Amino acid sequence: MNTISITYTLTYCLSFANNYQFTNDGKCFNVKTGRHIKQVYNSGSIGYCIKGRFYSLTYLRTKLILIPNIKTPF
């Protein structure tokens, strides 16, 4: 059995759902479950289903927060 792992750097999170985080190239991940969230097309707009509800990209861009870098002594 062969295993391949991919590492992503998450830089943004949502203000209303901290467990949904984004990479610089626009990929969305649920950090609690470790799943990649797919972009969907719904009634003329592109976005993501977050917590069972559809949000468009224009709305989500206004709710993005930069994840702070926490410096540890280790």
Secondary structure, 3 states (H helix, E strand, C coil): CCCCCCCCCEEEEECCCCCEEEECCCCEEECCCCEEECCEEECCEEEEEECCEEEEHHHHHHCEEECCCCCCCC
